[in-house]
Amino acid sequence: MLVVTDLDRTFWGLDCVAPEAHLEALAELEAAGHTVLAATGRRLRNISRLFEQNGLELPAVALDGSIGMDFATNERFHRIAFDSEALWKLLDLLDAHGIRPCLYIDDRGEPGGDVVLPESASSEPSHLRFLDEDVNHGLSPADVEDDVLELVLTGLPSDLAHLAAKEVHLRSLGIARVDEPDPLYGGSRLTVSPPGISKVSGVEAFCRWKGLDIDFAAVGDGVNDLELLEAASISFAIAGSYASQAATPDHIIPPPEQSGWATIPKLVS
């Protein structure tokens, strides 16, 4: 069976270090013939560093479904970017609310960085500091209008984040999600993906690439995992998480700090 797992607050905690029990459970699943696919909101560059840190070489659906890559072979199996005309309408809409988001782009594996910032980006300062090593300061939004995979802004007031998300949906300009409270930066996090994109669409692309039936188990905790859990044959939500309350998972497992992911091999066998 295909097992699809979120990473943050699911496979690892806020320290981004996978518990040894989780690594052993992953090896057990693979030894039993299961395929494990990561599905995360993180960027490919960021995933690459964390996978190396944890000794992992998994296939991954990144940026909530906008792009996918197998980190064992560096093959890309999926990519959906914003239409350039829709992107500028979206940026204008957000700018009218004083929101100037970070642009996460497809850097095509080239040096330079996979983040582009507009003038006076309005994301939370510590988020901008975190991104700095991956920001391509030589590019502007106009230079990458065909390669934008997701828009992200942190530290927003809740009412503003939800208002912006509602307007994005009303104009069919993308899939907007509000994650709150943001565990790293506080306030509300607004992400906007191209229309029709979700972790599920990324999983479907992976299944087509591998010639697999679209039948999977899924593990997650956040607002960007809800569709994934609903589409799964077997669903696992992290105890106390947003997903454990907003979805109807088959199983609720303990958080990474209590090695909850280690229970999965017995539950999918």
C-alpha positions as MATLAB code, in Angstrom:
seq = 'MLVVTDLDRTFWGLDCVAPEAHLEALAELEAAGHTVLAATGRRLRNISRLFEQNGLELPAVALDGSIGMDFATNERFHRIAFDSEALWKLLDLLDAHGIRPCLYIDDRGEPGGDVVLPESASSEPSHLRFLDEDVNHGLSPADVEDDVLELVLTGLPSDLAHLAAKEVHLRSLGIARVDEPDPLYGGSRLTVSPPGISKVSGVEAFCRWKGLDIDFAAVGDGVNDLELLEAASISFAIAGSYASQAATPDHIIPPPEQSGWATIPKLVS';
ca = [
       0.000    0.000    0.000;
       1.025    3.603   -0.536;
       1.444    5.446    2.773;
       1.342    9.245    2.442;
       2.654   11.250    5.370;
       2.891   14.877    6.324;
       6.243   15.854    7.853;
       5.976   18.748   10.323;
       4.269   17.847   13.600;
       3.582   14.414   12.096;
       6.708   12.487   11.070;
       8.894   14.848   13.107;
       8.282   17.577   15.663;
       9.178   21.255   15.578;
      12.867   20.312   15.832;
      12.581   18.564   12.428;
      14.375   15.487   13.806;
      12.544   12.213   13.171;
      12.375    9.966   16.257;
      14.352    6.750   15.881;
      11.108    4.802   16.340;
       9.673    6.569   13.274;
      12.704    5.725   11.153;
      12.407    2.100   12.238;
       8.676    2.093   11.380;
       9.478    3.566    7.951;
      12.013    0.797    7.321;
       9.461   -1.779    8.463;
       6.864   -0.477    6.017;
       9.318   -0.496    3.123;
      10.528   -4.004    4.007;
       6.905   -5.170    3.874;
       6.550   -3.792    0.332;
       4.747   -0.544    1.146;
       5.725    2.734   -0.544;
       6.039    5.845    1.628;
       5.449    9.265    0.070;
       5.937   12.546    1.936;
       3.329   15.254    1.317;
       4.232   18.623    2.791;
       3.908   22.360    2.476;
       7.692   22.720    2.468;
       9.823   23.700   -0.541;
      12.049   21.208   -2.365;
      15.288   22.885   -1.241;
      14.151   22.867    2.355;
      13.002   19.241    2.149;
      16.357   18.253    0.663;
      18.253   19.650    3.655;
      15.928   18.031    6.185;
      15.949   14.661    4.397;
      19.748   14.695    4.393;
      19.735   15.582    8.098;
      17.438   12.624    8.832;
      19.013   10.152    6.420;
      15.922    9.982    4.188;
      15.510    9.559    0.418;
      11.753    9.530   -0.067;
       9.593   10.730   -2.935;
       7.801   13.904   -1.906;
       4.848   16.036   -2.906;
       5.915   19.569   -1.975;
       4.244   22.966   -1.603;
       0.874   21.380   -0.793;
       0.743   19.562   -4.127;
       2.263   22.021   -6.612;
       5.429   20.007   -7.327;
       6.759   16.509   -6.740;
      10.206   14.927   -6.753;
      11.727   11.558   -5.895;
      14.705   12.398   -3.683;
      16.296    9.001   -4.315;
      16.686    9.754   -8.045;
      16.083   13.537   -8.228;
      13.373   12.888  -10.832;
      10.486   15.361  -10.892;
       7.119   13.757  -11.472;
       4.734   16.690  -11.118;
       4.590   20.481  -11.506;
       1.693   22.951  -11.635;
       2.440   26.692  -11.569;
       0.127   29.700  -11.582;
      -1.060   31.024  -14.903;
       0.774   34.364  -15.238;
      -2.387   36.407  -15.866;
      -4.127   34.897  -12.840;
      -0.981   35.414  -10.751;
      -0.967   39.170  -11.314;
      -4.683   39.422  -10.536;
      -3.998   37.503   -7.338;
      -1.043   39.673   -6.337;
      -3.086   42.824   -6.988;
      -5.962   41.473   -4.906;
      -3.667   40.693   -1.970;
      -1.812   43.985   -2.301;
      -5.118   45.840   -1.950;
      -5.231   44.379    1.584;
      -1.610   45.276    2.295;
      -0.505   41.673    1.782;
       2.729   41.228   -0.176;
       3.483   37.512   -0.002;
       6.640   35.500   -0.546;
       6.696   33.742   -3.925;
       7.826   30.121   -3.812;
       9.045   29.223   -7.270;
      10.283   26.326   -9.350;
      14.012   27.068   -9.591;
      14.409   24.108  -11.972;
      17.259   22.824   -9.843;
      19.459   25.763  -10.771;
      21.566   27.767   -8.296;
      20.148   30.996   -6.987;
      17.242   30.149   -4.706;
      13.592   29.100   -4.858;
      12.081   32.127   -3.102;
      11.407   35.512   -4.691;
      10.262   38.502   -2.665;
       8.195   41.472   -3.805;
       9.239   44.943   -2.776;
       8.494   45.372    0.955;
       7.396   41.784    1.539;
       5.006   41.820    4.486;
       5.628   38.381    5.998;
       6.662   38.123    9.644;
      10.330   39.247   10.040;
      11.601   35.971   11.508;
      10.018   34.106    8.593;
      11.883   36.347    6.160;
      15.132   35.708    8.050;
      14.516   31.954    7.840;
      13.970   32.187    4.075;
      16.956   34.430    3.405;
      19.442   31.711    2.390;
      17.020   30.580   -0.340;
      15.941   34.004   -1.611;
      17.074   34.847   -5.121;
      17.688   38.560   -4.647;
      18.428   39.018   -8.340;
      14.868   38.227   -9.387;
      11.578   40.100   -9.084;
       8.043   38.696   -9.417;
       7.990   39.826  -13.075;
      11.004   37.603  -13.788;
       9.328   34.425  -12.507;
       5.678   34.892  -13.442;
       5.555   31.492  -15.175;
       7.260   29.604  -12.338;
       5.328   30.557   -9.181;
       4.107   27.474   -7.341;
       2.740   28.974   -4.117;
       2.308   32.277   -2.278;
       2.983   32.360    1.467;
       2.632   34.972    4.186;
       2.960   34.524    7.949;
       2.025   36.580   10.969;
      -1.296   37.880    9.673;
      -4.231   38.856   11.888;
      -6.820   36.090   11.702;
      -9.624   38.242   10.301;
      -7.422   39.592    7.507;
      -6.137   36.117    6.576;
      -9.666   34.716    6.333;
     -10.948   37.745    4.408;
      -8.152   37.417    1.850;
      -8.713   33.657    1.543;
     -12.434   34.202    0.949;
     -11.798   36.756   -1.805;
      -9.260   34.478   -3.513;
     -11.858   31.713   -3.606;
     -14.672   33.990   -4.768;
     -12.564   35.051   -7.758;
     -11.375   31.481   -8.450;
      -7.765   32.652   -8.422;
      -6.372   29.809   -6.349;
      -6.717   27.544   -3.334;
      -6.205   29.627   -0.192;
      -5.629   28.039    3.211;
      -5.339   29.658    6.626;
      -3.301   27.805    9.243;
      -3.571   29.195   12.759;
      -1.961   29.659   15.102;
       1.280   29.369   13.179;
       3.496   27.339   15.558;
       6.710   28.996   14.399;
       5.832   32.603   13.670;
       2.577   33.310   15.479;
      -0.570   34.814   14.031;
      -2.138   33.243   10.962;
      -0.346   31.767    7.946;
      -1.942   32.306    4.540;
      -0.914   30.066    1.650;
      -2.320   30.240   -1.867;
      -1.796   27.424   -4.379;
      -2.802   27.333   -8.066;
      -6.466   26.423   -8.698;
      -7.243   22.744   -8.202;
      -4.019   21.998   -6.327;
      -3.918   20.011   -3.097;
      -1.848   17.261   -1.580;
      -4.361   14.833   -3.110;
      -3.658   16.053   -6.655;
       0.047   15.574   -5.984;
      -0.540   12.050   -4.705;
      -2.599   11.263   -7.806;
       0.272   12.515   -9.996;
       2.698   10.265   -8.118;
       0.400    7.265   -8.576;
       0.147    7.917  -12.323;
       3.925    8.235  -12.540;
       4.456    4.947  -10.716;
       1.511    3.136  -12.289;
      -0.138    2.633   -8.906;
      -3.809    2.414   -8.029;
      -4.967    5.541   -6.220;
      -5.460    3.734   -2.934;
      -3.491    5.024    0.019;
      -3.205    5.510    3.747;
      -2.591    9.082    4.908;
      -1.161   10.683    8.037;
      -1.461   14.390    8.865;
      -2.219   17.123   11.332;
      -3.040   20.402    9.605;
      -5.563   22.279    7.492;
      -3.623   21.318    4.350;
      -4.091   17.619    5.234;
      -7.889   17.567    5.396;
      -8.525   16.629    1.755;
      -5.772   14.030    1.966;
      -7.311   12.362    5.011;
     -10.775   12.423    3.457;
      -9.510   10.763    0.253;
      -7.488    8.062    2.025;
      -8.576    4.451    2.462;
      -7.060    4.556    5.948;
      -6.585    7.910    7.678;
      -4.468    8.874   10.686;
      -4.614   12.249   12.436;
      -2.285   13.484   15.142;
      -3.889   13.754   18.580;
      -4.776   17.314   19.548;
      -4.189   18.639   16.019;
      -6.524   20.633   13.798;
      -7.024   17.585   11.585;
      -8.024   15.381   14.509;
     -10.929   17.755   15.182;
     -11.906   18.914   11.678;
     -11.652   15.538    9.921;
     -13.086   12.117   10.765;
      -9.925    9.973   10.787;
      -9.962    6.213   11.190;
      -7.212    6.473   13.806;
      -5.848    9.185   16.069;
      -2.207    8.637   16.959;
       0.094   10.415   19.436;
       2.304   13.314   18.304;
       5.947   12.854   17.250;
       7.168   13.559   20.768;
       5.413   10.322   21.762;
       6.468    8.382   18.631;
       2.903    8.029   17.365;
       3.991    7.367   13.764;
       5.600    4.142   14.971;
       2.133    2.593   15.347;
       1.380    2.825   11.619;
       2.968   -0.440   10.356;
       0.642   -2.548   12.510;
      -2.401   -0.547   11.441;
      -1.849   -0.764    7.682;
      -0.741   -4.404    7.487;
];
